[in-house]
Amino acid sequence: MKYPPKIFVTVDVVLCRKIDNQYEILLIQRLNEPFQNYWALPGGFVDENEELEAAAKRELFEETDIQLYQVKQIKAYGSPQRDPRSHTISIAFYGEIDNLAVAKAKDDAKNIKWFPIHELPVLAFDHAEIIRDAEEKFLIR
């Protein structure tokens, strides 16, 4: 009998705001391994029986204290090497928020910061690729 492979599903959120005609992206500094202290998109594992969009909104709130009501799916990322812990497929989402929203680091986030989209630090996982895809799909109009 063959057993199903252990593949995990996660969500990531590219959250943007526009200030002075420039987009900024909210990143968290990771508290834990892998990629401890690296900057990353808010996100995490999907719970059993949880809708993907609900998971994205939940993870964003748990890590940033920002409640988002609408997100749009960017695409799925499934390279077997994208996460050193195991084979993980991530569904990435995009959201926008006004510049009055206050974010604070919670849960797995050591720190939190808004970065201009073209001045990003070195990012964990494949998050630079996810941000590029979000920019192409939602910001370049």
Backbone as CSV, one residue per row, in Angstrom:
resi,resn,N_x,N_y,N_z,CA_x,CA_y,CA_z,C_x,C_y,C_z
1,MET,0.847,-1.180,0.000,0.000,0.000,0.000,0.890,1.240,0.000
2,LYS,0.579,2.156,-0.885,1.345,3.398,-0.974,0.649,4.494,-0.161
3,TYR,1.431,5.195,0.638,0.886,6.255,1.473,1.045,7.607,0.784
4,PRO,0.123,8.535,1.049,0.238,9.855,0.413,1.482,10.592,0.914
5,PRO,2.077,11.403,0.045,3.259,12.156,0.463,2.885,13.218,1.487
6,LYS,3.867,13.615,2.269,3.633,14.668,3.263,3.945,16.006,2.627
7,ILE,2.918,16.619,2.110,3.027,17.943,1.504,2.137,18.865,2.315
8,PHE,2.690,20.009,2.716,1.957,20.960,3.534,1.494,22.140,2.687
9,VAL,0.406,22.764,3.113,-0.138,23.923,2.412,-0.031,25.142,3.322
10,THR,0.505,26.222,2.750,0.626,27.477,3.474,0.001,28.596,2.645
11,VAL,-0.107,29.762,3.257,-0.559,30.964,2.565,0.428,32.084,2.872
12,ASP,0.594,32.986,1.929,1.407,34.191,2.110,0.589,35.374,1.630
13,VAL,0.800,36.541,2.251,0.027,37.722,1.895,0.963,38.868,1.538
14,VAL,0.806,39.381,0.324,1.483,40.602,-0.107,0.509,41.728,0.200
15,LEU,0.794,42.469,1.269,-0.072,43.578,1.672,0.601,44.891,1.294
16,CYS,-0.095,45.698,0.500,0.463,46.961,0.014,-0.347,48.152,0.494
17,ARG,0.339,49.275,0.545,-0.300,50.565,0.742,0.414,51.551,-0.169
18,LYS,-0.268,52.628,-0.492,0.307,53.624,-1.382,0.482,54.927,-0.618
19,ILE,1.718,55.413,-0.594,2.041,56.677,0.065,2.844,57.524,-0.913
20,ASP,2.360,58.737,-1.167,3.040,59.654,-2.092,3.346,58.981,-3.432
21,ASN,2.367,58.325,-4.004,2.498,57.653,-5.304,3.538,56.539,-5.327
22,GLN,3.872,56.006,-4.168,4.819,54.900,-4.090,4.209,53.776,-3.268
23,TYR,4.310,52.556,-3.790,3.791,51.406,-3.058,4.796,50.919,-2.022
24,GLU,4.255,50.537,-0.878,5.045,49.911,0.176,4.436,48.551,0.492
25,ILE,5.292,47.641,0.937,4.874,46.283,1.286,5.176,46.031,2.754
26,LEU,4.232,45.423,3.439,4.408,45.092,4.848,5.131,43.753,4.971
27,LEU,6.252,43.769,5.679,7.024,42.541,5.914,7.174,42.317,7.408
28,ILE,7.308,41.053,7.762,7.609,40.694,9.148,9.041,40.179,9.218
29,GLN,9.678,40.406,10.346,10.976,39.796,10.590,10.698,38.509,11.352
30,ARG,11.170,37.388,10.823,10.831,36.079,11.379,11.476,35.859,12.746
31,LEU,10.662,35.385,13.669,11.127,35.101,15.018,11.808,33.737,15.100
32,ASN,11.342,32.788,14.281,11.800,31.403,14.385,12.474,30.912,13.102
33,GLU,13.192,29.800,13.221,13.735,29.097,12.058,12.585,28.455,11.297
34,PRO,12.715,28.210,10.025,13.870,28.577,9.202,13.849,30.073,8.871
35,PHE,14.984,30.546,8.450,15.158,31.952,8.081,14.900,32.903,9.252
36,GLN,15.312,32.490,10.433,15.168,33.344,11.609,15.853,34.684,11.355
37,ASN,15.184,35.769,11.718,15.637,37.162,11.578,15.565,37.693,10.141
38,TYR,15.233,36.869,9.175,15.033,37.350,7.808,13.654,38.010,7.717
39,TRP,13.526,38.888,6.734,12.232,39.509,6.457,11.445,38.594,5.537
40,ALA,10.115,38.581,5.741,9.246,37.679,4.984,7.839,38.268,4.885
41,LEU,7.069,37.708,3.998,5.655,38.055,3.916,4.920,37.440,5.099
42,PRO,3.890,38.102,5.596,3.062,37.452,6.613,2.417,36.206,6.009
43,GLY,2.312,35.171,6.803,1.693,33.948,6.313,1.956,32.783,7.234
44,GLY,1.468,31.629,6.830,1.678,30.444,7.646,0.854,29.276,7.135
45,PHE,0.775,28.258,7.959,0.131,27.008,7.579,-1.393,27.118,7.596
46,VAL,-2.004,26.442,6.637,-3.456,26.367,6.559,-3.918,25.298,7.550
47,ASP,-4.924,25.640,8.346,-5.472,24.679,9.298,-6.367,23.671,8.581
48,GLU,-6.546,22.513,9.198,-7.419,21.500,8.630,-8.830,22.053,8.481
49,ASN,-9.446,21.799,7.341,-10.805,22.248,7.014,-10.945,23.768,6.914
50,GLU,-9.864,24.476,6.672,-9.899,25.929,6.560,-9.815,26.345,5.089
51,GLU,-10.633,27.282,4.686,-10.577,27.836,3.332,-9.271,28.618,3.172
52,LEU,-8.704,28.605,1.977,-7.423,29.275,1.740,-7.490,30.772,2.015
53,GLU,-8.528,31.429,1.517,-8.662,32.869,1.731,-8.815,33.193,3.218
54,ALA,-9.572,32.380,3.932,-9.727,32.573,5.380,-8.395,32.390,6.095
55,ALA,-7.606,31.431,5.655,-6.284,31.200,6.257,-5.377,32.405,6.038
56,ALA,-5.421,32.981,4.832,-4.588,34.151,4.536,-4.963,35.319,5.443
57,LYS,-6.245,35.575,5.588,-6.706,36.668,6.449,-6.358,36.406,7.915
58,ARG,-6.513,35.152,8.354,-6.194,34.795,9.739,-4.714,34.972,10.027
59,GLU,-3.862,34.451,9.144,-2.420,34.563,9.353,-1.971,36.031,9.351
60,LEU,-2.530,36.819,8.440,-2.194,38.243,8.416,-2.546,38.894,9.744
61,PHE,-3.721,38.616,10.266,-4.135,39.200,11.538,-3.272,38.700,12.696
62,GLU,-2.998,37.394,12.714,-2.204,36.827,13.813,-0.798,37.412,13.873
63,GLU,-0.223,37.751,12.729,1.153,38.237,12.712,1.283,39.754,12.685
64,THR,0.227,40.469,12.244,0.359,41.924,12.055,-0.706,42.750,12.754
65,ASP,-1.755,42.112,13.266,-2.887,42.780,13.887,-3.723,43.572,12.880
66,ILE,-3.551,43.288,11.606,-4.335,43.952,10.566,-5.403,42.987,10.076
67,GLN,-6.644,43.464,10.109,-7.759,42.661,9.618,-8.104,43.137,8.224
68,LEU,-8.023,42.231,7.285,-8.290,42.529,5.885,-9.559,41.790,5.478
69,TYR,-10.411,42.472,4.734,-11.689,41.870,4.350,-11.677,41.308,2.948
70,GLN,-10.749,41.762,2.130,-10.693,41.260,0.759,-9.246,40.994,0.365
71,VAL,-9.004,39.822,-0.187,-7.705,39.475,-0.761,-7.952,38.846,-2.122
72,LYS,-6.967,38.966,-2.992,-7.057,38.372,-4.331,-5.908,37.397,-4.486
73,GLN,-6.197,36.250,-5.053,-5.171,35.228,-5.207,-4.177,35.617,-6.300
74,ILE,-2.898,35.474,-5.997,-1.830,35.730,-6.973,-1.606,34.466,-7.777
75,LYS,-1.113,33.423,-7.115,-0.941,32.107,-7.714,-0.370,31.162,-6.668
76,ALA,-0.121,29.927,-7.073,0.445,28.914,-6.171,1.934,28.764,-6.451
77,TYR,2.679,28.460,-5.397,4.130,28.251,-5.479,4.434,26.898,-4.867
78,GLY,5.059,26.021,-5.656,5.199,24.652,-5.186,6.542,23.996,-5.380
79,SER,7.599,24.764,-5.583,8.911,24.137,-5.716,9.207,23.307,-4.462
80,PRO,9.616,22.053,-4.638,9.886,21.208,-3.473,10.962,21.768,-2.538
81,GLN,11.802,22.665,-3.034,12.873,23.231,-2.210,12.542,24.606,-1.634
82,ARG,11.319,25.093,-1.787,11.004,26.458,-1.350,11.048,26.609,0.175
83,ASP,10.860,25.518,0.909,10.893,25.549,2.372,11.799,24.413,2.839
84,PRO,12.862,24.714,3.597,13.793,23.660,4.014,13.197,22.640,4.982
85,ARG,12.050,22.918,5.556,11.446,21.987,6.521,10.798,20.791,5.837
86,SER,10.162,21.039,4.696,9.457,19.960,3.993,8.912,20.512,2.680
87,HIS,8.319,19.640,1.892,7.686,20.073,0.645,6.429,20.858,1.019
88,THR,6.420,22.136,0.694,5.338,23.030,1.082,4.840,23.791,-0.132
89,ILE,3.560,23.763,-0.328,2.928,24.535,-1.396,2.291,25.757,-0.757
90,SER,2.581,26.927,-1.309,1.992,28.146,-0.783,1.074,28.780,-1.814
91,ILE,-0.083,29.208,-1.343,-1.003,29.979,-2.156,-0.838,31.427,-1.697
92,ALA,-0.429,32.286,-2.623,-0.153,33.682,-2.273,-1.353,34.556,-2.616
93,PHE,-1.584,35.528,-1.763,-2.686,36.461,-1.922,-2.166,37.887,-1.889
94,TYR,-2.951,38.779,-2.494,-2.621,40.200,-2.545,-3.741,40.992,-1.881
95,GLY,-3.353,42.014,-1.123,-4.331,42.905,-0.522,-3.782,44.314,-0.449
96,GLU,-4.674,45.271,-0.419,-4.290,46.681,-0.263,-4.990,47.248,0.947
97,ILE,-4.336,48.229,1.564,-4.872,48.869,2.760,-4.492,50.339,2.723
98,ASP,-5.249,51.167,3.412,-4.904,52.591,3.413,-3.750,52.852,4.379
99,ASN,-3.207,54.042,4.305,-2.009,54.333,5.106,-2.319,54.661,6.559
100,LEU,-3.570,54.567,6.965,-3.923,54.812,8.360,-3.855,53.546,9.208
101,ALA,-3.799,52.388,8.562,-3.762,51.122,9.293,-2.468,51.009,10.101
102,VAL,-2.609,50.562,11.320,-1.459,50.403,12.206,-1.158,48.912,12.346
103,ALA,0.067,48.554,12.018,0.496,47.159,12.132,1.382,47.000,13.355
104,LYS,1.247,45.851,14.007,2.157,45.541,15.119,2.534,44.075,15.064
105,ALA,3.777,43.807,15.423,4.302,42.441,15.363,3.653,41.578,16.435
106,LYS,3.125,40.443,16.003,2.504,39.489,16.914,2.910,38.081,16.503
107,ASP,2.590,37.106,17.332,2.747,35.693,17.021,4.185,35.356,16.623
108,ASP,4.419,34.943,15.365,5.751,34.535,14.909,6.585,35.687,14.377
109,ALA,6.103,36.902,14.517,6.817,38.067,13.987,7.655,38.720,15.092
110,LYS,8.938,38.831,14.848,9.846,39.504,15.785,9.716,41.020,15.649
111,ASN,9.529,41.458,14.406,9.438,42.876,14.091,8.557,43.007,12.857
112,ILE,8.136,44.223,12.572,7.285,44.466,11.411,7.631,45.833,10.843
113,LYS,7.596,45.926,9.505,7.993,47.202,8.899,7.432,47.308,7.481
114,TRP,7.079,48.529,7.094,6.690,48.821,5.716,7.942,49.152,4.927
115,PHE,8.100,48.534,3.758,9.254,48.771,2.887,8.774,49.289,1.541
116,PRO,9.451,50.306,0.972,9.152,50.678,-0.410,9.374,49.454,-1.304
117,ILE,8.500,49.263,-2.265,8.523,48.044,-3.078,9.846,47.845,-3.818
118,HIS,10.546,48.918,-4.106,11.814,48.785,-4.831,13.031,48.911,-3.915
119,GLU,12.822,48.815,-2.603,13.917,48.859,-1.629,13.733,47.761,-0.587
120,LEU,13.527,46.550,-1.057,13.267,45.438,-0.161,14.567,44.822,0.355
121,PRO,14.556,44.321,1.582,15.724,43.602,2.103,15.804,42.209,1.488
122,VAL,16.816,41.449,1.844,16.902,40.042,1.451,15.736,39.321,2.126
123,LEU,15.018,38.528,1.352,13.790,37.908,1.850,13.927,36.407,2.040
124,ALA,13.141,35.880,2.949,13.091,34.439,3.209,12.329,33.721,2.097
125,PHE,12.549,32.423,2.031,11.833,31.534,1.112,11.910,32.075,-0.318
126,ASP,10.799,32.016,-1.041,10.721,32.536,-2.411,9.878,33.811,-2.452
127,HIS,9.916,34.565,-1.366,9.030,35.716,-1.238,9.351,36.847,-2.211
128,ALA,10.592,36.965,-2.666,10.914,37.972,-3.684,10.169,37.654,-4.978
129,GLU,10.097,36.391,-5.336,9.363,35.976,-6.539,7.868,36.263,-6.389
130,ILE,7.323,35.979,-5.224,5.906,36.224,-4.979,5.597,37.716,-5.111
131,ILE,6.455,38.559,-4.554,6.251,40.005,-4.638,6.338,40.476,-6.085
132,ARG,7.299,39.956,-6.836,7.403,40.326,-8.267,6.128,39.954,-9.015
133,ASP,5.613,38.773,-8.751,4.387,38.341,-9.421,3.198,39.222,-9.020
134,ALA,3.108,39.576,-7.760,2.016,40.448,-7.294,2.115,41.822,-7.953
135,GLU,3.332,42.315,-8.044,3.552,43.626,-8.676,3.109,43.592,-10.140
136,GLU,3.500,42.552,-10.871,3.115,42.432,-12.269,1.611,42.278,-12.464
137,LYS,0.990,41.547,-11.562,-0.439,41.246,-11.719,-1.344,42.377,-11.230
138,PHE,-0.934,43.089,-10.166,-1.842,44.052,-9.545,-1.369,45.497,-9.544
139,LEU,-0.073,45.754,-9.676,0.420,47.123,-9.540,0.847,47.766,-10.838
140,ILE,1.274,46.997,-11.815,1.693,47.565,-13.092,0.468,47.607,-13.994
141,ARG,-0.089,48.789,-14.108,-1.356,48.929,-14.853,-1.213,49.936,-15.954
